[in-house]
């Protein structure tokens, strides 16, 4: 299984580069493939890349992807790739960094290896069943928060307000897989989705969350299985064990009322996700060009951080690339000298000693 994890990890990194480059170019065609489910050229390009890389390496594995017609091979093969080329296409279109490439391998209906990559934040989440979860090769653990009030929730604020939930710090992220990864890594305490999710949204992220110590289920508390006839799951609850129990307890009566409702559209229409729910404050992307002598030219570790050369900070990627190309001329006589473009998404306020971005 470690070989499988290495394979899918490398695959999502390669796919992420395709997505990142397309994000920078920002000239994708966008169309509606099914009742508000948008797709872009990049979704298809990433899907085709992953299909070629993964099926060439493991032709005996089945295949399930959001952007490929289900050929039911997942029911016939011992192991299957479950793929979401870009989970969070809406975020990609809206110029938000909250999208990810997701690949899992399932066996007997369960995820046994998962890799999830956010290319704009350069976050690679990986997990192997029984082997723990990792973010950029460092072990991660979900939070141990035990109260709903004041917790960091990833979801859509309107829904929680309509349900009269306690006040929380609610963050919006369009990618379900990335929302779960944020919980797995302790960057958020919980995520709850009241709308159906697909196997490709969940397969990799679920394993990462479980291996990081979080609990995750549908809204009824049932575990996910990826060998069913349907590829749709009944919502998501994900949090550390203590908080998960409280969230499930709060969700249960809502679901009971939903199931018994004679007019679900009237009684629970507000639970659907609207375009206004997806509105996010623009993310200011600062592109910093730096360089220096590396310990090893094949790795990104500077020999001396005090000697790092700061070229400049730029408001767009094109200007940063021009500066990078110009600075790269300085590396001609030194093979260990390298320059990089660093994407900064958050600012730290030293006075308050906290993240303000």
PEDA-V48388 format. One record per pair of residues at least 24 apart in sequence whose C-alpha atoms are under 10 Angstrom apart, sorted by the first residue. I is the first residue (numbers start at 1). J is the second residue. Records with the same first field share a line. If there is no record, write none. Layout:
I = J + J
This chain:
1 = 105 + 112 + 113 + 128 + 129
2 = 113 + 127 + 128 + 129 + 131
3 = 113
4 = 54 + 57 + 58 + 104 + 105 + 112 + 113 + 114 + 128
5 = 103 + 104 + 105 + 112 + 113 + 114 + 115 + 126 + 127 + 128
6 = 113 + 114 + 115 + 126
7 = 53 + 54 + 57 + 58 + 115
8 = 50 + 53 + 54 + 81 + 102 + 103 + 104 + 105 + 113 + 114 + 115 + 116 + 126
9 = 102 + 103 + 104 + 113 + 114 + 115 + 116 + 117 + 124 + 125 + 126 + 127
10 = 53 + 115
11 = 46 + 49 + 50 + 51 + 52 + 53 + 54 + 101 + 102 + 103 + 115 + 117
12 = 46 + 49 + 50 + 83 + 85 + 100 + 101 + 102 + 103 + 115 + 116 + 117 + 118 + 119 + 124
13 = 101 + 115 + 116 + 117 + 118 + 119 + 122 + 123 + 124
14 = 46 + 49 + 50 + 53 + 101 + 117 + 119
15 = 42 + 43 + 45 + 46 + 47 + 48 + 49 + 50 + 53 + 85 + 86 + 100 + 101 + 102 + 117 + 119
16 = 46 + 85 + 86 + 100 + 101 + 102 + 116 + 117 + 118 + 119 + 120 + 122 + 124
17 = 46 + 117 + 118 + 119 + 120 + 122
18 = 42 + 43 + 45 + 46 + 49 + 119
19 = 43 + 45 + 46 + 85 + 86 + 92 + 99 + 100 + 101 + 118 + 119 + 120
20 = 92 + 97 + 118 + 119 + 120 + 121 + 122
21 = 119 + 120
22 = 92
23 = 92 + 93 + 95 + 96 + 97 + 119 + 120
24 = 95 + 120 + 316 + 317 + 318
25 = 317 + 318
26 = 92 + 93 + 95
28 = 93
29 = 93
30 = 89 + 93
33 = 67
37 = 89 + 90
38 = 88 + 89 + 90 + 93
39 = 67 + 86 + 89 + 90 + 93
40 = 86 + 89 + 90 + 92 + 93
42 = 85 + 86 + 89 + 92
43 = 67 + 84 + 85 + 86 + 87 + 89 + 92 + 101
44 = 68 + 85 + 86
45 = 85
46 = 84 + 85 + 86 + 101
47 = 83 + 84 + 85 + 86 + 101
48 = 85
49 = 85
50 = 81 + 83 + 84 + 85 + 101 + 103
51 = 81 + 83 + 85
54 = 81 + 103
55 = 80 + 81
61 = 105 + 106 + 107
62 = 105 + 106
63 = 105
64 = 103 + 104 + 105 + 199 + 200 + 226 + 231
65 = 102 + 103 + 199 + 200 + 201
66 = 198 + 199 + 200 + 201 + 231
70 = 231
72 = 227 + 229
74 = 106 + 107 + 108 + 109 + 226 + 227 + 228
75 = 108 + 109 + 226 + 227 + 228 + 229
77 = 106 + 107 + 108
78 = 106 + 107 + 108 + 109
79 = 105 + 106 + 107 + 108 + 109 + 110 + 111 + 112
80 = 104 + 105 + 106 + 107 + 108 + 109 + 111 + 226 + 227
81 = 105 + 106 + 107 + 111 + 113 + 114 + 200 + 203 + 204
82 = 106 + 111 + 114 + 199 + 200 + 201 + 202 + 203 + 204 + 226
83 = 114 + 115 + 199 + 200 + 201 + 202 + 203 + 204
84 = 116 + 177 + 198 + 199 + 200 + 201 + 202 + 203 + 204
85 = 200 + 201
86 = 117 + 118 + 175 + 177 + 201
87 = 116 + 118 + 174 + 175 + 176 + 177 + 178 + 200 + 201 + 202
88 = 173 + 174 + 175 + 176 + 177 + 178 + 201
89 = 174 + 175
90 = 173 + 174 + 175 + 275 + 278
91 = 173 + 174 + 175 + 278 + 279 + 280
92 = 174 + 175
94 = 174 + 278 + 279 + 280 + 282
95 = 280 + 282 + 283
96 = 120 + 173 + 174 + 280 + 281 + 282 + 283 + 284 + 285
97 = 121 + 173 + 174 + 175 + 282 + 283 + 285 + 345
98 = 172 + 173 + 174 + 175 + 176 + 177 + 178 + 179
99 = 173 + 174 + 175 + 176 + 177 + 178 + 179
100 = 124 + 175 + 176 + 177 + 178 + 179 + 181
101 = 175 + 177 + 178 + 201 + 204
102 = 177 + 178 + 200 + 201 + 202 + 203 + 204 + 205
103 = 200 + 201 + 202 + 203 + 204 + 205
104 = 128 + 199 + 200 + 202 + 203 + 204 + 205 + 206 + 207 + 208
105 = 203 + 204
106 = 203 + 204 + 225 + 226 + 227
107 = 226 + 227
108 = 225 + 226 + 227
109 = 203 + 224 + 225 + 226 + 227 + 228
110 = 203 + 206 + 207 + 223 + 224 + 225 + 226 + 227
111 = 202 + 203 + 204 + 205 + 206 + 207 + 208 + 224 + 225 + 226
112 = 203 + 204 + 207 + 208
113 = 203 + 204 + 205 + 207 + 208
114 = 202 + 203 + 204 + 205 + 206 + 207 + 208
115 = 203 + 204 + 205 + 207 + 208
116 = 177 + 178 + 181 + 204 + 205 + 208
117 = 177 + 178 + 181
118 = 178
120 = 285 + 343 + 344 + 345
121 = 342 + 343 + 344 + 345
122 = 343
123 = 181
124 = 181
125 = 178 + 181 + 182 + 184 + 185 + 204 + 205 + 208 + 209
126 = 181 + 204 + 205 + 207 + 208 + 209 + 211
127 = 204 + 205 + 206 + 207 + 208 + 209 + 210 + 211 + 212
128 = 204 + 207 + 208 + 211
129 = 207 + 208 + 210 + 211
130 = 207 + 210 + 211
131 = 211 + 212
132 = 207 + 208 + 209 + 210 + 211 + 212 + 213
133 = 181 + 184 + 185 + 207 + 208 + 209 + 210 + 211 + 212 + 213
134 = 184 + 185 + 208 + 211 + 212
135 = 181 + 184 + 185 + 208
139 = 185 + 211 + 212
140 = 181 + 183 + 184 + 185 + 186 + 208 + 209 + 211 + 212 + 213
141 = 183 + 184 + 185 + 186 + 187 + 208 + 209 + 210 + 211 + 212 + 213 + 214 + 240
142 = 181 + 182 + 183 + 184 + 185 + 186 + 187 + 188 + 189 + 190 + 209 + 210 + 211 + 212 + 213 + 214 + 215 + 238 + 239 + 240 + 241
143 = 183 + 184 + 185 + 186 + 187 + 188 + 189 + 190 + 212 + 213 + 214 + 239 + 240 + 241 + 242 + 243
144 = 186 + 189 + 213 + 214 + 239 + 240 + 241 + 242 + 243
145 = 186 + 189 + 190 + 239 + 240 + 241 + 242 + 243 + 244
146 = 189 + 239 + 240 + 241 + 242 + 243 + 244 + 245 + 246
147 = 189 + 242 + 243 + 244 + 246 + 247
148 = 189 + 190 + 242 + 243 + 244 + 246 + 247 + 250
150 = 189
151 = 188 + 189 + 190 + 243
152 = 183 + 186 + 187 + 188 + 189 + 190 + 191
153 = 179 + 182 + 183 + 187 + 188 + 189 + 190 + 191 + 192 + 238 + 239
154 = 178 + 179 + 180 + 182 + 183 + 187 + 188 + 189 + 190 + 191 + 192 + 193 + 238
155 = 179 + 190 + 191 + 192 + 193 + 194 + 277 + 278
156 = 191 + 192 + 193 + 194 + 271 + 273 + 274 + 276 + 277 + 278 + 279
157 = 277
158 = 270 + 271 + 273 + 274 + 276 + 277
159 = 193 + 194 + 268 + 270 + 271 + 272 + 273 + 277
160 = 192 + 271
162 = 268 + 270 + 271
163 = 250 + 251 + 254 + 270 + 271
165 = 250
171 = 280
172 = 277 + 278 + 279 + 280 + 281
173 = 278 + 279 + 280
174 = 277 + 278 + 279 + 280
175 = 201
176 = 200 + 201 + 202 + 205 + 236
177 = 201 + 202 + 203 + 204 + 205 + 206 + 208 + 209
178 = 202 + 205
179 = 205 + 238
180 = 204 + 205 + 206 + 207 + 208 + 209 + 214 + 216 + 236 + 237 + 238 + 239
181 = 205 + 206 + 207 + 208 + 209 + 212 + 238
182 = 209
183 = 208 + 209 + 212 + 213 + 214 + 215 + 238 + 239 + 240
184 = 208 + 209 + 210 + 211 + 212 + 213 + 214 + 215 + 238 + 239 + 240
185 = 209 + 212 + 213 + 214
186 = 212 + 214 + 239 + 240
188 = 239
189 = 214 + 238 + 239 + 240 + 243 + 244
190 = 214 + 215 + 216 + 237 + 238 + 239 + 240 + 243 + 244 + 247
191 = 216 + 236 + 237 + 238 + 239 + 244 + 247
192 = 216 + 217 + 218 + 219 + 235 + 236 + 237 + 238 + 239 + 244 + 247 + 248 + 251
193 = 218 + 219 + 234 + 235 + 236 + 237 + 238 + 271 + 272 + 273
194 = 218 + 219 + 234 + 235 + 236 + 237 + 251 + 255 + 271 + 272 + 273
195 = 219 + 233 + 234 + 235 + 236 + 271 + 272 + 273
196 = 231 + 232 + 233 + 234 + 235 + 236 + 272
197 = 231 + 232 + 233 + 234 + 235 + 236
198 = 226 + 230 + 231 + 232 + 233 + 234 + 235
199 = 224 + 225 + 226 + 227 + 228 + 230 + 231 + 232 + 233
200 = 226 + 231 + 232
201 = 231 + 232 + 233
202 = 226 + 233 + 236
206 = 236 + 238
209 = 238 + 239 + 240
210 = 238 + 239 + 240
212 = 240
213 = 239 + 240 + 241
214 = 238 + 239 + 240 + 241 + 242 + 243 + 244
215 = 239 + 240 + 241 + 242 + 243 + 244 + 245
216 = 240 + 241 + 244
217 = 244 + 248
218 = 248
219 = 247 + 248 + 251 + 252 + 254 + 255
220 = 248 + 249 + 251 + 252 + 255 + 256
221 = 245 + 248 + 249 + 251 + 252
283 = 345 + 346 + 357
284 = 315 + 316 + 344 + 345 + 346 + 357
285 = 314 + 315 + 316 + 317 + 342 + 343 + 344 + 345 + 346
286 = 313 + 314 + 315 + 316 + 317 + 320 + 341 + 342 + 343 + 344 + 345 + 346 + 347
287 = 312 + 313 + 314 + 315 + 316 + 317 + 318 + 319 + 320 + 321 + 340 + 341 + 342 + 343 + 344 + 345
288 = 312 + 313 + 314 + 315 + 316 + 317 + 320 + 321 + 323 + 324 + 340 + 341 + 342 + 343 + 344
289 = 313 + 314 + 319 + 320 + 321 + 322 + 323 + 324 + 327 + 339 + 340 + 341 + 342 + 343
290 = 323 + 324 + 327 + 338 + 339 + 340 + 341 + 342
291 = 324 + 327 + 328 + 330 + 331 + 337 + 338 + 339 + 340 + 341
292 = 330 + 331 + 336 + 337 + 338 + 339 + 340
293 = 331 + 334 + 335 + 336 + 337 + 338 + 339
294 = 335 + 336 + 337 + 338 + 339
295 = 336 + 337
296 = 335 + 336 + 337
297 = 334 + 335 + 336 + 337 + 338
298 = 336
299 = 336
300 = 338 + 339 + 340
302 = 336 + 337 + 338
303 = 336 + 337
308 = 339
309 = 338 + 339
310 = 339
311 = 339 + 340 + 341
312 = 341
313 = 341 + 342 + 343 + 344
314 = 341 + 343
316 = 343
317 = 341 + 342 + 343
